[in-house]
Amino acid sequence: MEIVILIVAMIVVGVIVGVVSGVIWKEERPLGAQGDAVVAIVTCIAVGLLDWYVIPAMGFSDTLKYIGVVSEPPLAALFVLWLIRRSRQ
């Protein structure tokens, strides 16, 4: 059940990051608004699941796992969207 909640939360975070990215980069959207949202959602889900499983496997505490799941996916999505914008110019 935790995984379903995690995936739904990452979808919501991805949509928010996709919308906010247009504000951050002054509406420069080489993939369009929907493309930004899809890229952000996929990135958030991938990084969130990676953090969920890899951090405990490395021997770190659950607290660090939750901090990683909360902070890394939005930052990774913004980084990927930034890379897409730089590569399209």
MOPAC internal coordinates of N, CA, C and O (Angstrom, degrees):
PM7 1SCF
backbone

  N    0.0000 0     0.00 0     0.00 0    0    0    0
  C    1.4448 1     0.00 0     0.00 0    1    0    0
  C    1.5287 1   111.53 1     0.00 0    2    1    0
  O    1.2310 1   121.01 1   147.51 1    3    2    1
  N    1.3345 1   115.68 1   -32.49 1    3    2    1
  C    1.4616 1   118.88 1   179.73 1    5    3    2
  C    1.5241 1   111.90 1   -63.09 1    6    5    3
  O    1.2310 1   120.58 1   144.50 1    7    6    5
  N    1.3217 1   116.49 1   -35.50 1    7    6    5
  C    1.4682 1   120.40 1  -178.73 1    9    7    6
  C    1.5272 1   110.83 1   -65.92 1   10    9    7
  O    1.2310 1   120.44 1   140.20 1   11   10    9
  N    1.3237 1   116.77 1   -39.80 1   11   10    9
  C    1.4647 1   120.35 1   178.90 1   13   11   10
  C    1.5241 1   109.98 1   -63.13 1   14   13   11
  O    1.2310 1   120.64 1   135.84 1   15   14   13
  N    1.3165 1   116.38 1   -44.16 1   15   14   13
  C    1.4653 1   120.45 1   177.93 1   17   15   14
  C    1.5218 1   110.41 1   -62.87 1   18   17   15
  O    1.2310 1   120.28 1   138.59 1   19   18   17
  N    1.3313 1   117.08 1   -41.41 1   19   18   17
  C    1.4617 1   121.35 1   178.78 1   21   19   18
  C    1.5257 1   110.94 1   -62.18 1   22   21   19
  O    1.2310 1   120.28 1   135.10 1   23   22   21
  N    1.3172 1   117.06 1   -44.90 1   23   22   21
  C    1.4641 1   120.15 1  -178.46 1   25   23   22
  C    1.5252 1   110.89 1   -66.24 1   26   25   23
  O    1.2310 1   120.05 1   137.63 1   27   26   25
  N    1.3230 1   117.50 1   -42.37 1   27   26   25
  C    1.4682 1   120.54 1   177.74 1   29   27   26
  C    1.5227 1   110.45 1   -62.85 1   30   29   27
  O    1.2310 1   120.47 1   137.67 1   31   30   29
  N    1.3281 1   116.71 1   -42.33 1   31   30   29
  C    1.4657 1   119.99 1   178.14 1   33   31   30
  C    1.5277 1   111.24 1   -63.48 1   34   33   31
  O    1.2310 1   119.93 1   140.11 1   35   34   33
  N    1.3268 1   117.75 1   -39.89 1   35   34   33
  C    1.4588 1   120.69 1   179.22 1   37   35   34
  C    1.5340 1   111.39 1   -69.05 1   38   37   35
  O    1.2310 1   119.97 1   148.28 1   39   38   37
  N    1.3163 1   117.67 1   -31.72 1   39   38   37
  C    1.4741 1   120.27 1   175.00 1   41   39   38
  C    1.5253 1   109.81 1   -65.27 1   42   41   39
  O    1.2310 1   120.53 1   135.29 1   43   42   41
  N    1.3201 1   116.59 1   -44.71 1   43   42   41
  C    1.4688 1   120.58 1   178.39 1   45   43   42
  C    1.5238 1   110.65 1   -62.79 1   46   45   43
  O    1.2310 1   120.36 1   134.61 1   47   46   45
  N    1.3174 1   116.91 1   -45.39 1   47   46   45
  C    1.4684 1   120.93 1   178.78 1   49   47   46
  C    1.5311 1   110.19 1   -62.81 1   50   49   47
  O    1.2310 1   120.14 1   139.15 1   51   50   49
  N    1.3269 1   117.33 1   -40.85 1   51   50   49
  C    1.4619 1   120.51 1   178.73 1   53   51   50
  C    1.5147 1   112.66 1   -62.37 1   54   53   51
  O    1.2310 1   120.20 1   138.67 1   55   54   53
  N    1.3280 1   117.23 1   -41.33 1   55   54   53
  C    1.4668 1   120.39 1   177.69 1   57   55   54
  C    1.5219 1   110.03 1   -63.95 1   58   57   55
  O    1.2310 1   120.30 1   136.43 1   59   58   57
  N    1.3189 1   117.04 1   -43.57 1   59   58   57
  C    1.4688 1   120.66 1   179.33 1   61   59   58
  C    1.5283 1   110.73 1   -62.51 1   62   61   59
  O    1.2310 1   120.18 1   135.25 1   63   62   61
  N    1.3128 1   117.26 1   -44.75 1   63   62   61
  C    1.4712 1   120.79 1   179.37 1   65   63   62
  C    1.5284 1   110.24 1   -64.66 1   66   65   63
  O    1.2310 1   119.95 1   140.34 1   67   66   65
  N    1.3291 1   117.71 1   -39.66 1   67   66   65
  C    1.4599 1   120.73 1   178.31 1   69   67   66
  C    1.5193 1   112.41 1   -61.69 1   70   69   67
  O    1.2310 1   120.41 1   141.01 1   71   70   69
  N    1.3203 1   116.83 1   -38.99 1   71   70   69
  C    1.4686 1   120.99 1   178.81 1   73   71   70
  C    1.5253 1   110.65 1   -73.05 1   74   73   71
  O    1.2310 1   120.50 1   136.72 1   75   74   73
  N    1.3153 1   116.65 1   -43.28 1   75   74   73
  C    1.4654 1   121.02 1  -177.40 1   77   75   74
  C    1.5301 1   111.50 1   -68.42 1   78   77   75
  O    1.2310 1   120.13 1   152.61 1   79   78   77
  N    1.3140 1   117.35 1   -27.39 1   79   78   77
  C    1.4678 1   119.38 1  -178.56 1   81   79   78
  C    1.5296 1   111.73 1   -62.14 1   82   81   79
  O    1.2310 1   120.15 1   147.06 1   83   82   81
  N    1.3217 1   117.32 1   -32.94 1   83   82   81
  C    1.4651 1   119.61 1   175.90 1   85   83   82
  C    1.5100 1   112.38 1   -65.93 1   86   85   83
  O    1.2310 1   120.54 1   146.21 1   87   86   85
  N    1.3096 1   116.58 1   -33.79 1   87   86   85
  C    1.4684 1   120.84 1   177.47 1   89   87   86
  C    1.5258 1   110.12 1   -72.45 1   90   89   87
  O    1.2310 1   120.82 1   139.68 1   91   90   89
  N    1.3171 1   116.04 1   -40.32 1   91   90   89
  C    1.4595 1   120.03 1  -177.96 1   93   91   90
  C    1.5300 1   111.08 1   -65.33 1   94   93   91
  O    1.2310 1   120.55 1   135.30 1   95   94   93
  N    1.3329 1   116.56 1   -44.70 1   95   94   93
  C    1.4608 1   120.21 1  -176.21 1   97   95   94
  C    1.5164 1   112.64 1  -103.75 1   98   97   95
  O    1.2310 1   119.86 1  -150.02 1   99   98   97
  N    1.3026 1   117.88 1    29.98 1   99   98   97
  C    1.4705 1   124.04 1   172.06 1  101   99   98
  C    1.5245 1   113.46 1    54.08 1  102  101   99
  O    1.2310 1   120.91 1  -130.20 1  103  102  101
  N    1.3180 1   115.86 1    49.80 1  103  102  101
  C    1.4697 1   122.89 1   175.28 1  105  103  102
  C    1.5276 1   113.75 1    61.47 1  106  105  103
  O    1.2310 1   120.17 1  -157.41 1  107  106  105
  N    1.3108 1   117.27 1    22.59 1  107  106  105
  C    1.4649 1   121.39 1   174.85 1  109  107  106
  C    1.5270 1   107.63 1   -83.76 1  110  109  107
  O    1.2310 1   120.31 1   -79.94 1  111  110  109
  N    1.3281 1   117.00 1   100.06 1  111  110  109
  C    1.4576 1   121.37 1  -174.48 1  113  111  110
  C    1.5347 1   110.15 1  -127.00 1  114  113  111
  O    1.2310 1   119.74 1   -88.27 1  115  114  113
  N    1.3180 1   118.10 1    91.73 1  115  114  113
  C    1.4632 1   119.45 1   179.40 1  117  115  114
  C    1.5260 1   112.85 1   -66.79 1  118  117  115
  O    1.2310 1   119.41 1   154.90 1  119  118  117
  N    1.3176 1   118.72 1   -25.10 1  119  118  117
  C    1.4582 1   122.01 1   179.44 1  121  119  118
  C    1.5230 1   112.13 1  -101.25 1  122  121  119
  O    1.2310 1   119.75 1   175.89 1  123  122  121
  N    1.3099 1   118.09 1    -4.11 1  123  122  121
  C    1.4484 1   121.43 1  -175.24 1  125  123  122
  C    1.5174 1   110.61 1    86.29 1  126  125  123
  O    1.2310 1   120.88 1    -8.93 1  127  126  125
  N    1.3138 1   115.92 1   171.07 1  127  126  125
  C    1.4613 1   120.51 1  -178.27 1  129  127  126
  C    1.5191 1   111.17 1   -66.48 1  130  129  127
  O    1.2310 1   120.44 1   139.61 1  131  130  129
  N    1.3108 1   116.77 1   -40.39 1  131  130  129
  C    1.4646 1   119.72 1  -179.93 1  133  131  130
  C    1.5171 1   111.13 1   -69.08 1  134  133  131
  O    1.2310 1   120.10 1   142.09 1  135  134  133
  N    1.3078 1   117.41 1   -37.91 1  135  134  133
  C    1.4624 1   120.88 1   177.84 1  137  135  134
  C    1.5224 1   111.74 1   -64.05 1  138  137  135
  O    1.2310 1   120.90 1   139.24 1  139  138  137
  N    1.3394 1   115.89 1   -40.76 1  139  138  137
  C    1.4637 1   119.80 1   176.66 1  141  139  138
  C    1.5201 1   110.65 1   -61.99 1  142  141  139
  O    1.2310 1   120.65 1   137.27 1  143  142  141
  N    1.3222 1   116.36 1   -42.73 1  143  142  141
  C    1.4624 1   119.86 1  -179.46 1  145  143  142
  C    1.5250 1   111.06 1   -64.55 1  146  145  143
  O    1.2310 1   120.21 1   137.67 1  147  146  145
  N    1.3255 1   117.20 1   -42.33 1  147  146  145
  C    1.4710 1   120.53 1  -179.43 1  149  147  146
  C    1.5211 1   110.79 1   -64.86 1  150  149  147
  O    1.2310 1   120.17 1   134.87 1  151  150  149
  N    1.3151 1   117.27 1   -45.13 1  151  150  149
  C    1.4710 1   121.06 1   178.66 1  153  151  150
  C    1.5180 1   110.38 1   -61.78 1  154  153  151
  O    1.2310 1   120.08 1   137.13 1  155  154  153
  N    1.3235 1   117.45 1   -42.87 1  155  154  153
  C    1.4596 1   121.24 1  -179.70 1  157  155  154
  C    1.5293 1   111.23 1   -66.17 1  158  157  155
  O    1.2310 1   120.15 1   139.68 1  159  158  157
  N    1.3297 1   117.32 1   -40.32 1  159  158  157
  C    1.4676 1   120.66 1   179.39 1  161  159  158
  C    1.5207 1   110.61 1   -64.64 1  162  161  159
  O    1.2310 1   120.25 1   132.91 1  163  162  161
  N    1.3292 1   117.12 1   -47.09 1  163  162  161
  C    1.4666 1   120.47 1  -179.16 1  165  163  162
  C    1.5272 1   110.69 1   -62.95 1  166  165  163
  O    1.2310 1   120.45 1   137.48 1  167  166  165
  N    1.3180 1   116.74 1   -42.52 1  167  166  165
  C    1.4629 1   120.30 1   178.99 1  169  167  166
  C    1.5185 1   111.47 1   -64.78 1  170  169  167
  O    1.2310 1   119.98 1   135.86 1  171  170  169
  N    1.3236 1   117.65 1   -44.14 1  171  170  169
  C    1.4677 1   120.99 1   179.98 1  173  171  170
  C    1.5239 1   111.40 1   -62.90 1  174  173  171
  O    1.2310 1   120.22 1   137.45 1  175  174  173
  N    1.3179 1   117.19 1   -42.55 1  175  174  173
  C    1.4642 1   119.39 1   179.66 1  177  175  174
  C    1.5255 1   110.38 1   -65.20 1  178  177  175
  O    1.2310 1   120.21 1   134.74 1  179  178  177
  N    1.3194 1   117.20 1   -45.26 1  179  178  177
  C    1.4646 1   120.44 1  -178.46 1  181  179  178
  C    1.5279 1   111.49 1   -62.60 1  182  181  179
  O    1.2310 1   120.22 1   131.89 1  183  182  181
  N    1.3094 1   117.19 1   -48.11 1  183  182  181
  C    1.4650 1   120.42 1  -177.97 1  185  183  182
  C    1.5271 1   110.70 1   -70.41 1  186  185  183
  O    1.2310 1   119.99 1   142.42 1  187  186  185
  N    1.3217 1   117.62 1   -37.58 1  187  186  185
  C    1.4607 1   120.48 1   178.78 1  189  187  186
  C    1.5192 1   111.99 1   -63.26 1  190  189  187
  O    1.2310 1   120.33 1   134.68 1  191  190  189
  N    1.3329 1   116.98 1   -45.32 1  191  190  189
  C    1.4619 1   120.00 1   177.89 1  193  191  190
  C    1.5277 1   111.50 1   -66.87 1  194  193  191
  O    1.2310 1   120.78 1   141.49 1  195  194  193
  N    1.3135 1   116.12 1   -38.51 1  195  194  193
  C    1.4574 1   119.89 1   177.62 1  197  195  194
  C    1.5266 1   110.57 1   -60.84 1  198  197  195
  O    1.2310 1   120.36 1   133.74 1  199  198  197
  N    1.3226 1   116.92 1   -46.26 1  199  198  197
  C    1.4691 1   120.81 1   177.61 1  201  199  198
  C    1.5215 1   111.08 1   -63.28 1  202  201  199
  O    1.2310 1   120.36 1   139.83 1  203  202  201
  N    1.3234 1   116.92 1   -40.17 1  203  202  201
  C    1.4611 1   121.25 1  -176.47 1  205  203  202
  C    1.5284 1   111.85 1   -61.35 1  206  205  203
  O    1.2310 1   120.57 1   143.34 1  207  206  205
  N    1.3389 1   116.52 1   -36.66 1  207  206  205
  C    1.4607 1   119.71 1  -176.38 1  209  207  206
  C    1.5272 1   114.03 1   -99.65 1  210  209  207
  O    1.2310 1   119.56 1   145.78 1  211  210  209
  N    1.3027 1   118.45 1   -34.22 1  211  210  209
  C    1.4634 1   121.03 1  -173.22 1  213  211  210
  C    1.5280 1   112.27 1   -80.10 1  214  213  211
  O    1.2310 1   119.55 1   139.64 1  215  214  213
  N    1.3148 1   118.46 1   -40.36 1  215  214  213
  C    1.4650 1   120.18 1  -177.45 1  217  215  214
  C    1.5272 1   111.66 1   -60.42 1  218  217  215
  O    1.2310 1   118.86 1   133.12 1  219  218  217
  N    1.3513 1   119.78 1   -46.88 1  219  218  217
  C    1.4725 1   117.97 1   176.15 1  221  219  218
  C    1.5283 1   112.86 1   -66.80 1  222  221  219
  O    1.2310 1   119.90 1   147.59 1  223  222  221
  N    1.3285 1   117.80 1   -32.41 1  223  222  221
  C    1.4617 1   120.48 1   179.42 1  225  223  222
  C    1.5290 1   111.35 1   -66.49 1  226  225  223
  O    1.2310 1   120.65 1   154.93 1  227  226  225
  N    1.3172 1   116.37 1   -25.07 1  227  226  225
  C    1.4556 1   120.48 1   177.82 1  229  227  226
  C    1.5210 1   112.09 1   -83.14 1  230  229  227
  O    1.2310 1   120.13 1   175.73 1  231  230  229
  N    1.3301 1   117.36 1    -4.27 1  231  230  229
  C    1.4482 1   120.97 1   176.49 1  233  231  230
  C    1.5128 1   115.14 1    94.72 1  234  233  231
  O    1.2310 1   120.11 1  -170.93 1  235  234  233
  N    1.3177 1   117.39 1     9.07 1  235  234  233
  C    1.4620 1   119.61 1   178.72 1  237  235  234
  C    1.5254 1   110.22 1   -83.69 1  238  237  235
  O    1.2310 1   120.69 1   -15.23 1  239  238  237
  N    1.3020 1   116.29 1   164.77 1  239  238  237
  C    1.4662 1   121.58 1  -175.09 1  241  239  238
  C    1.5270 1   111.67 1   -75.72 1  242  241  239
  O    1.2310 1   121.31 1   -13.42 1  243  242  241
  N    1.3310 1   115.10 1   166.58 1  243  242  241
  C    1.4579 1   120.43 1   176.27 1  245  243  242
  C    1.5252 1   111.72 1   -65.11 1  246  245  243
  O    1.2310 1   120.39 1   148.68 1  247  246  245
  N    1.3117 1   116.85 1   -31.32 1  247  246  245
  C    1.4609 1   120.07 1   178.40 1  249  247  246
  C    1.5223 1   110.67 1   -61.18 1  250  249  247
  O    1.2310 1   120.56 1   135.32 1  251  250  249
  N    1.3108 1   116.54 1   -44.68 1  251  250  249
  C    1.4551 1   120.70 1   178.40 1  253  251  250
  C    1.5216 1   110.58 1   -65.87 1  254  253  251
  O    1.2310 1   120.03 1   145.12 1  255  254  253
  N    1.3215 1   117.54 1   -34.88 1  255  254  253
  C    1.4714 1   121.24 1   177.22 1  257  255  254
  C    1.5201 1   109.80 1   -61.18 1  258  257  255
  O    1.2310 1   120.02 1   133.88 1  259  258  257
  N    1.3213 1   117.57 1   -46.12 1  259  258  257
  C    1.4600 1   120.83 1  -179.07 1  261  259  258
  C    1.5250 1   111.71 1   -67.79 1  262  261  259
  O    1.2310 1   120.42 1   142.32 1  263  262  261
  N    1.3117 1   116.80 1   -37.68 1  263  262  261
  C    1.4679 1   119.80 1   176.42 1  265  263  262
  C    1.5207 1   110.37 1   -63.70 1  266  265  263
  O    1.2310 1   120.43 1   137.46 1  267  266  265
  N    1.3378 1   116.78 1   -42.54 1  267  266  265
  C    1.4626 1   120.34 1   178.25 1  269  267  266
  C    1.5110 1   112.57 1   -64.77 1  270  269  267
  O    1.2310 1   119.86 1   138.88 1  271  270  269
  N    1.3187 1   117.88 1   -41.12 1  271  270  269
  C    1.4623 1   121.63 1  -179.37 1  273  271  270
  C    1.5227 1   111.07 1   -67.69 1  274  273  271
  O    1.2310 1   120.14 1   148.87 1  275  274  273
  N    1.3164 1   117.34 1   -31.13 1  275  274  273
  C    1.4627 1   120.36 1   179.93 1  277  275  274
  C    1.5236 1   111.93 1   -80.00 1  278  277  275
  O    1.2310 1   119.92 1   141.77 1  279  278  277
  N    1.3191 1   117.76 1   -38.23 1  279  278  277
  C    1.4631 1   119.65 1  -171.44 1  281  279  278
  C    1.5263 1   114.89 1   -95.95 1  282  281  279
  O    1.2310 1   119.44 1   142.43 1  283  282  281
  N    1.3054 1   118.67 1   -37.57 1  283  282  281
  C    1.4607 1   119.99 1  -172.30 1  285  283  282
  C    1.5310 1   115.69 1   -73.17 1  286  285  283
  O    1.2310 1   118.09 1   136.45 1  287  286  285
  N    1.3209 1   121.24 1   -43.55 1  287  286  285
  C    1.4747 1   119.19 1  -177.21 1  289  287  286
  C    1.5303 1   114.98 1   -58.09 1  290  289  287
  O    1.2310 1   118.86 1   135.08 1  291  290  289
  N    1.3451 1   119.77 1   -44.92 1  291  290  289
  C    1.4663 1   116.86 1   177.94 1  293  291  290
  C    1.5289 1   112.93 1   -64.85 1  294  293  291
  O    1.2310 1   120.75 1   141.47 1  295  294  293
  N    1.3261 1   116.17 1   -38.53 1  295  294  293
  C    1.4689 1   118.85 1   178.83 1  297  295  294
  C    1.5247 1   111.40 1   -66.86 1  298  297  295
  O    1.2310 1   120.37 1   140.17 1  299  298  297
  N    1.3236 1   116.90 1   -39.83 1  299  298  297
  C    1.4657 1   120.18 1   178.03 1  301  299  298
  C    1.5211 1   110.98 1   -65.66 1  302  301  299
  O    1.2310 1   120.17 1   140.49 1  303  302  301
  N    1.3335 1   117.28 1   -39.51 1  303  302  301
  C    1.4691 1   120.40 1   178.82 1  305  303  302
  C    1.5262 1   110.56 1   -64.99 1  306  305  303
  O    1.2310 1   120.31 1   137.37 1  307  306  305
  N    1.3150 1   117.01 1   -42.63 1  307  306  305
  C    1.4648 1   119.16 1   176.86 1  309  307  306
  C    1.5239 1   111.26 1   -62.97 1  310  309  307
  O    1.2310 1   120.37 1   140.50 1  311  310  309
  N    1.3265 1   116.90 1   -39.50 1  311  310  309
  C    1.4596 1   120.50 1   178.69 1  313  311  310
  C    1.5289 1   111.20 1   -64.12 1  314  313  311
  O    1.2310 1   120.07 1   136.36 1  315  314  313
  N    1.3222 1   117.47 1   -43.64 1  315  314  313
  C    1.4676 1   120.36 1   179.23 1  317  315  314
  C    1.5291 1   110.55 1   -65.06 1  318  317  315
  O    1.2310 1   119.99 1   137.86 1  319  318  317
  N    1.3199 1   117.62 1   -42.14 1  319  318  317
  C    1.4673 1   120.05 1   177.54 1  321  319  318
  C    1.5276 1   111.25 1   -63.77 1  322  321  319
  O    1.2310 1   120.53 1   142.83 1  323  322  321
  N    1.3186 1   116.59 1   -37.17 1  323  322  321
  C    1.4613 1   119.99 1   176.99 1  325  323  322
  C    1.5363 1   110.31 1   -64.84 1  326  325  323
  O    1.2310 1   120.61 1   137.28 1  327  326  325
  N    1.3550 1   116.43 1   -42.72 1  327  326  325
  C    1.4502 1   119.52 1   177.94 1  329  327  326
  C    1.5326 1   111.84 1   -61.26 1  330  329  327
  O    1.2310 1   120.32 1   140.07 1  331  330  329
  N    1.3066 1   116.99 1   -39.93 1  331  330  329
  C    1.4674 1   120.73 1   177.66 1  333  331  330
  C    1.5125 1   110.36 1   -62.71 1  334  333  331
  O    1.2310 1   120.08 1   136.88 1  335  334  333
  N    1.3217 1   117.45 1   -43.12 1  335  334  333
  C    1.4623 1   120.18 1   179.60 1  337  335  334
  C    1.5344 1   111.34 1   -65.24 1  338  337  335
  O    1.2310 1   120.09 1   140.21 1  339  338  337
  N    1.3148 1   117.43 1   -39.79 1  339  338  337
  C    1.4673 1   119.83 1   179.34 1  341  339  338
  C    1.5303 1   111.12 1   -69.09 1  342  341  339
  O    1.2310 1   119.73 1   145.27 1  343  342  341
  N    1.3036 1   118.12 1   -34.73 1  343  342  341
  C    1.4616 1   120.23 1  -177.99 1  345  343  342
  C    1.5273 1   111.44 1   -76.52 1  346  345  343
  O    1.2310 1   119.66 1   157.41 1  347  346  345
  N    1.3091 1   118.26 1   -22.59 1  347  346  345
  C    1.4646 1   121.37 1  -178.21 1  349  347  346
  C    1.5164 1   113.01 1   -87.49 1  350  349  347
  O    1.2310 1   119.60 1   174.20 1  351  350  349
  N    1.3164 1   118.36 1    -5.80 1  351  350  349
  C    1.4714 1   119.11 1  -178.16 1  353  351  350
  C    1.4939 1   111.76 1   -88.65 1  354  353  351
  O    1.2310 1   120.10 1   180.00 1  355  354  353

